[in-house]
Amino acid sequence: MDAEVPNSEALVAEVMGLIDGARSRAAAAVNSELVMLYWSIGKRVREDVLGGERADYGGRVVARLAVRLTERYGRGFSRRNLFRMMQFVESYPDPSIVTPLAAQLTWTNVTIILAIPDQRKRAFYLALAAQERWSKRTLRGRIDSKLYEPLLAARGARVAVEPALAGQGEVALPAVSVFRDPYILDFLGLPAAHSEADLERAILNDMQGFLLELGAGFAFVARQKRIIVDGEDYYLDLLFYHIHLRRYVAIELKTRPLRPGDKGQIELYLAWLDENVRMPEEDPSLGLILCTHRGEEQMRLLGLDVGDIRAAHYLTQDVFEAVQNKLHEAALAVGV
């Protein structure tokens, strides 16, 4: 009689986990080496350029170097990229600051941040992108949504990012800064016309993608969370928990524009969660109304641009793809 065969599926899953983990660590190591390589190149080239006596010396040096490096190593060493490397060193000359960040940032994210003129604003996004492990799309979205500006106003032009850049702490952010606008849900594959049930089902089918779009720190808790008030049943669409903030996050899905009553609905849900679910050591729950459109005046009048409840719109297509489609439709309409 043959010996009992071990659970082959468990073995496959464990080996796959080992491989995936090793690949992730290898990719992180390669990325870290690349960022530090570019910083080192920038440092060396900058030293040579600054040693030139004529104003046009630096441009000639960089142009010649770009040609030689591109011939030998291919893409990545263009004249423009070499100047970015020099700018990287000029903005962050201390390697003790750059080294820990290199393990958490891609070079693409670094170049996006270097395009920001203000040094303090650059430092803010650099520290936060590393802390939250933002993708380039998330980083661009945070910059476009002007995450930094309200924090600057709230703190009297003092956003403490230097300790985070030096590896001595994290950037402390208001809780609602975890929300963004818009949310790009193109990965769900939803048609233009869809119901709330379709949207919820698609999110549940690709929860990993939705969590990535929400951002770092979110953990899924429940769908259609039952809430009983005065003997009547209500159902919260999606309930999450933010691990870093230690707060529950209630999300209501609306496949229509924002309405005034939406705020009262989620206020009820948050009050119930705080009374029946939240632990004493946890902070009050947050609310997000995810809808197809929300007007700025309505947001202001309802107070949804401040406080612990926010409204944001979602797109079922990437914003650039949506614009291209609109332009194509307009061209067809005029016979172009």
N, C-alpha and C positions, 0 to 999 in steps of 0.2 A: 504493500500500500504506500502511495506517495506521501511524503511529508506534507504537512499543511502549508499551503502557499501563503506568504504574508500578503497583507493588503497592498496590492500593486498601485492602486490609485493614491493611497497615502504616500507611498514611496515616491511616485512621480511628482506629486504636489510638493513634497519636501525638497527634492532635488531641483525642481523648477524655482522654488523659493531661494535656494542657495545661488543658483545661476543669476536670477534677476537681481538679487542683492549685490552680488559681485559686480555685475554690469553697472548698476547704479553707482556703486562706490568708485568704479573705474572711470565712469563718465564725469563724476564730480571731481575726481583727481585731475583728469585731463583738462577740465574747464578751469580749475584753479591754476594749473600750470600755464595755461594759455593767457589768462588775465595777468598773471605775474610776469610772463614773458613780454607781453605788450608794454607793461609798466617799465620793465627793465630796458627795453628798446627805446622807449620814450625818454627815459632818463639819460641814456648814453647819447642819443642823437641830440637831445637838448643841450647837453654839455658841450658838444662839438659846435652846434649852431651858435650858442652864446659866446663861444670863443672867437667867432668871426669878427673881422673889423668892419666889413661893409654891410650895409643894410640888406643887400640882395644875396648875401652869402648863404644865409640859411635856406632860402628857397632853392638855390642851385644844389646845395648839399642834399636836401631832402628829395628833390626830383631825381638826381643821379642814383641815390640809394634805392629809391622806389623801383626804378628800372631794373637794377641789378638783382634786387631781392625777388621781384616778380618773375624775372627770367629763371631764377633758381628754385623758388618755392611756390610760385603760382599766386593765386588770389590771397588777399588779406594784407598785402604790403604795399598798397597804393599810396600815392603821395598824400591823399586826403586822410587815409588811415594812419599814416605816420604822424601827421600833424595832430590827430586825435590822441595818439599815444603820448605825444609831448604835452598836450593839454592835460591829459590824465595826471601826469607827473607834476605839472605846474599847480593843479588844483589840490592834489594829495601827495605831497613830496615825502611824507613819512611812511616808510615801508611797514612799520609796526601797525599802522592803521589799515593799510591796503591788504596786507597778507590775510587777516581773518575774513575780510569781506570777499576776497578772491574766491574762497570756497563756496560762497553763497550767491555770487552774481555772475551772469554771463557777460561776455564782452558787448553783446548787442545792448543789454540793459545799461552798461556803462556809457556807451556812445549816446543813447537816448538821454541820459542824465546830463552828460557833458554839454548837450545843446541848450541847457537851461542857463540863462545869463547870470542869475543871482547866486552867489556862493552859498549862502545859508539855505536857500531853497534846494540847491543841488545836494547839499549835505543831508537835508531832510529826506529827500527821495532815495538817496543812495543808502542811507541807514535803514529806511523802512523796506525798500525792495529786498535788501539782504535779510532783514529780520523776518519778513513775511514770505520770502521765496517767490516773489511775483514773477509771472511770465511777462514777456515783452508787451503783450496785449493788455494785461492788467495794469502794468506800469503806465503805458500810454493813456489808458482810461482814467487812472488816478490823476495824472497830470492834467488831462483835458477837463476833468470834473473839478479842477482847482481845489484839491483836498487841502493843500497847504495854506491857502489864503484865509479861510475862517479860523484856522488854528493860530495863524499869525495875529489876527485881530483879537482873538480871545486871550492871548497871552501877552499882549502889549509888545509885539514884535520880538518876543523871546521864546523861540521853540528850541527846547534843549535836545540837540542831536549830537553834540560833541562827545558826551559819555558813551553813547551807543556806537559812534564811529570808532571810539578807542577800545571797544569791547568791554565796557564797564557797566553796561545796562541796556535797556531797550527804550525805544521811542515811546513815550507815554501819549496815547491818543484818546480823544473823546470816544465813547463807546459807539456812537452812530457813525464814526468814520469807517467802520467795517462795511458799511453799505456803499454802493456805487450807483451810478446812473449814466447810461442804461446798462442793462444786463443783456449780453449777446447769447441767445439760446439757439443759434443756428445748428448746433450739433444734435439737437433733438429731432431734426427732420420733420418738423411740423409744417403742414400746409398753411397758406395765408389765412384761411378760414378754419378755425378750430374752436372747440369748446373748452371750458374749464376742466372737464373730466379728461379730455384729450391731453391738455397741458400737464395736468397732474400725473397722468399715466406715463407720459413721455419722460417726465422728470424722474419718476420712480424707476423706470426702465434704464435710465442712464444717470443714476445718482452720483456716480463718480465724477462724471462730466459736470453735473450741476454743482457739486461741492467745490470743484476747481474754479468754477465761475464765481461762486460766492466768495471764495478767498480762504486764506489760511485760518485754521482754528475752529471751523464749523464741524459739528458732528450731528448726524441725523438722529432724531428721537422718535418721531411718530408722524403718520399721515391720518387725516380726519380724526384728530384728537377730540374725544367726546368731552363736552363741557356742559354741566347741568346748572342752570340758574333758575331759581323759583320753579323747579320741577319741569322746566322746558329744556330740551336737548339742543345744543349748538355743536357745530363741528368745525374745528380749526383745520385749515387745509394742510399746512406743514409746520411741524415743530422741530426746531434745531436747538443745539446747545453750543455756545461759544466757549471753548475750553480756556482760552487765555483770559477772557473777560469774566468768566464764571457767571454767565447770564443766559437765560433761555431767550430764544429768538423765534417769535411767531411770524409766519409768512402767510398772507392771504393772497390767493391768485384771482385776478380779474381779467377776463378776456374782453375787456371794454375799457373806455376811459375812466378815470377816477371820478367818484361821486362823493358828495359830502358825507353821506351815511357810512361810507367805508371806514372813516376814522372812528366813529362811535362803536362800530362792530369790533374793531381790533382793540379798542380801549377796554371793552368788556372782557375780551379774551385775556388781555394782559393782566387785568385786575384779578381775574379768576386764577390765573397761573401763579401770580405772586401770593395769593392767599392759600392756595391748595397744593402747589407743587414746589415752589421756591423754598430752599432751605435758608435758615437765618443768616448763614455766613455768605450767601450769594446776593448779588446786586439785583435790582429790579429788572424785569424782563424788557426786551426790546421788540418792536413791531415793524414789519415791512409790508407795505401794500404793493404788490407787483401787478402793474396794469399796462394797458397798451398805450396810454397817453395820460399825462397830467400837466395841467396848465400852471404857469408860474404864479398867476394872481390867485388861483384857487389854493395852491400850495401855501402861499403867504397868509391868506385869510384863515385857513384852517390850522396854521401853525405847523405844517408838515415839513417846513424847511428848517425847523429847530426842534429840540426835544428828542424824546426816545422813540417816537414813531415817525417813520419816513415813508414816502411814496416814491417809487421809481418805475420807469417803463422798461419793457423788455422788447427785444427784436428777435424775430425768428430767422432773420438773415443777418449775415455780417454786414455792418454798416456800409462798408465800401462796396460790397456786392449789391446792396440795396440801392445805393446811389447810381451805380452803373446801370442797373435795371431801369431805373427811372429815366436816366439819360437815353437809354436805348428806346424806351417807350415814347419819349418825346421826339426822338429822331424819326421814328416810324410814323408818328402822327403828322409830321410836316413833310413826310416823303423823302427824307434824307437817306 
